[in-house]
Amino acid sequence: MPTTAPAPLTEAELDRLEHLLNALAEHDEAVPDLEQLDGFLTALACGPQRRPLDDALPALLGPQPPFADEAQREEFLALVRRRAAEVLRAVDAPVQRLDDERALSPLLTDWDAVREHTPEAERGTPQDWPRLGAVWAGGFLQCVDAFEDDWLLPADDPGNEFVDGCLQLFEILASDEADMPPEARAMSPDERLADALWAVYDLRDFWRERASRQPVATVRKPAQPGRNAPCPCGSGKKYKKCHGAPGRGA
């Protein structure tokens, strides 16, 4: 008999998941917020391999998340599994428009509202707060970095340019506006977010196509540093921001 898909999380359940994340973050500041978690789950859904959630989450939460007890752990994992299934259904859907009800709708924090309800002495300037989709994009890239070997292609593979171009859209969304290329700065925040959302579907199709036309094989990792390692050129920048950026040769 076909397995019934788990129901999407209700607003109350999303609030509960956010509460649990906040409780964990009180013991470990590395614990992500809900938006970052959602970006991480999105990268899992459109990436080159379908990794079991229980195997992937330690890369986000650490090997020993500070759960209060087993009951809290089970509640947390049950909620995350349902959200992961919801994200996967949206990524797998054959959508042609982002306003399709089946399309991915990321869990984005309304940072303007958060700032408005923050005590004035603690608000800072609007530039001090994340931009639309920045935390979500950061969670996506955190997943890519955690499972970098899955995403690597042979150095001479023409697919590298395509994958790097897609990932660059998340780099742009996660970066400060001053660090964006001029064409990205000229776009609205909604347009930058839409580009990243379409990149999710492009990556899904790319990895599906590769899986369907070639057998699964071990790919030898090219002799290059990790995306977050210092660039060997001596610039002092991370490799992904220097010679590892799209259009740059190592």
DAUR-V97255 format. One record per residue. RES is the residue in one small letter. PSI is psi in degrees with one decimal (none if undefined). D_LAST is the distance of its C-alpha to the last C-alpha in Angstrom with 2 decimals. Layout:
BEGIN
res->[RES,RES]
psi->[PSI,PSI]
d_last->[D_LAST,D_LAST]
END
This chain:
BEGIN
res->[m,p,t,t,a,p,a,p,l,t,e,a,e,l,d,r,l,e,h,l,l,n,a,l,a,e,h,d,e,a,v,p,d,l,e,q,l,d,g,f,l,t,a,l,a,c,g,p,q,r,r,p,l,d,d,a,l,p,a,l,l,g,p,q,p,p,f,a,d,e,a,q,r,e,e,f,l,a,l,v,r,r,r,a,a,e,v,l,r,a,v,d,a,p,v,q,r,l,d,d,e,r,a,l,s,p,l,l,t,d,w,d,a,v,r,e,h,t,p,e,a,e,r,g,t,p,q,d,w,p,r,l,g,a,v,w,a,g,g,f,l,q,c,v,d,a,f,e,d,d,w,l,l,p,a,d,d,p,g,n,e,f,v,d,g,c,l,q,l,f,e,i,l,a,s,d,e,a,d,m,p,p,e,a,r,a,m,s,p,d,e,r,l,a,d,a,l,w,a,v,y,d,l,r,d,f,w,r,e,r,a,s,r,q,p,v,a,t,v,r,k,p,a,q,p,g,r,n,a,p,c,p,c,g,s,g,k,k,y,k,k,c,h,g,a,p,g,r,g,a]
psi->[142.7,144.2,132.3,129.1,140.2,146.0,145.8,152.8,137.6,169.3,-39.6,-38.0,-35.6,-40.1,-38.9,-42.2,-41.3,-40.4,-42.8,-40.7,-42.4,-38.3,-41.0,-38.2,-23.7,-23.9,-19.3,107.8,-11.5,-12.6,132.3,164.5,-179.4,-39.5,-43.5,-42.9,-41.4,-37.4,-40.5,-46.0,-33.0,-42.5,-37.5,-38.7,-34.2,5.2,-178.9,-21.7,147.1,89.2,138.1,137.1,-41.4,-27.3,-26.8,-34.0,-33.4,-26.1,-20.9,-40.3,-11.0,162.0,-24.6,78.4,144.4,58.4,144.9,-36.6,178.7,-34.2,-42.3,-40.3,-46.7,-39.7,-45.6,-50.3,-35.9,-41.6,-42.1,-39.4,-40.6,-39.6,-39.3,-40.2,-37.7,-43.3,-43.5,-41.1,-41.5,-41.9,-34.1,-14.8,140.9,68.4,149.6,-12.0,144.8,-14.5,4.4,134.1,-17.7,-12.3,159.0,130.0,94.7,153.5,93.4,135.1,136.0,86.8,-27.3,-40.9,-39.7,-44.5,-39.2,-32.3,8.3,139.2,138.0,-36.9,-18.7,0.1,-41.4,-157.5,162.4,-30.7,-18.2,-10.8,154.4,152.6,170.8,120.0,-2.5,-42.6,-38.5,-46.5,-36.8,-39.7,-37.7,-49.2,-30.4,-39.2,-43.6,-44.8,-38.3,-33.5,46.6,-39.6,-32.4,-35.5,-12.5,140.6,160.6,147.9,-31.9,10.0,127.0,-16.4,-16.6,-42.1,-39.8,-49.3,-44.3,-38.7,-40.4,-46.3,-29.3,-30.9,-33.0,-36.5,-43.1,-46.7,-32.8,-12.9,165.5,147.3,-34.2,-24.0,-2.9,150.6,155.6,-38.4,-30.4,-38.7,-29.2,-12.4,156.6,159.7,-38.5,-38.1,-40.4,-39.9,-43.0,-40.3,-42.9,-38.6,-41.4,-31.4,-32.6,-47.7,-35.2,-42.3,-40.5,-49.0,-37.4,-50.6,-33.6,-45.5,-43.4,-40.7,-30.1,-21.0,-0.4,146.5,154.3,128.7,156.3,123.6,126.1,127.8,127.0,154.1,80.7,155.8,165.0,163.2,-28.6,2.4,156.2,140.5,133.1,-7.9,-12.4,11.6,-19.9,-5.1,161.8,150.4,-40.3,-19.9,-5.4,-110.1,-7.8,-2.0,152.6,135.0,-3.3,139.6,147.8,none]
d_last->[51.51,48.49,47.03,47.66,44.55,44.73,45.92,43.60,43.98,46.72,46.37,48.36,46.09,42.96,44.75,45.53,41.92,40.90,43.72,42.57,39.01,40.55,42.78,39.93,37.97,41.01,40.31,36.50,34.65,31.51,33.46,32.19,34.47,35.49,32.95,30.00,31.53,31.86,28.21,27.38,29.98,28.59,25.14,27.08,29.11,26.44,23.84,23.25,26.01,29.38,29.39,32.87,33.30,34.84,31.78,29.37,31.36,30.92,27.25,28.74,32.06,31.41,33.09,36.51,37.12,40.15,42.59,46.17,47.49,47.05,48.68,46.15,43.28,44.81,45.49,41.95,40.40,42.90,41.96,38.20,38.71,40.70,38.18,35.39,37.65,38.29,34.61,34.04,37.02,35.74,32.25,33.98,36.44,36.29,36.34,36.10,36.71,35.67,39.35,40.25,41.97,39.87,36.54,34.48,35.94,33.83,35.74,34.92,36.67,38.71,37.53,39.89,42.78,41.66,41.48,44.87,46.46,44.91,47.33,46.98,46.32,43.21,41.84,39.74,38.32,36.89,33.44,33.77,33.93,31.33,30.98,31.84,29.66,27.31,28.46,28.41,24.79,24.00,25.81,23.93,20.52,22.13,23.00,19.56,18.19,21.26,20.76,17.01,17.53,19.80,17.34,14.47,14.46,13.40,9.91,11.97,14.34,15.18,16.21,12.78,13.15,16.65,16.13,13.44,15.94,18.74,17.26,16.51,20.30,20.99,18.67,20.73,23.96,23.34,22.32,24.74,25.85,24.89,21.19,21.39,20.48,23.79,24.37,24.26,26.56,28.96,29.36,31.93,31.14,32.76,30.56,27.33,28.84,29.89,26.41,25.16,28.24,27.68,24.09,25.84,27.85,25.04,23.10,26.42,27.02,23.58,23.90,27.57,26.99,24.52,27.04,29.88,28.55,27.02,28.28,26.80,24.72,22.56,18.89,16.97,14.24,10.84,9.82,7.62,9.51,11.88,11.78,14.28,13.06,12.40,8.96,8.69,8.66,12.24,12.78,14.78,13.41,12.50,8.94,10.39,11.72,8.90,5.15,6.40,9.16,10.42,9.87,6.62,3.80,0.00]
END
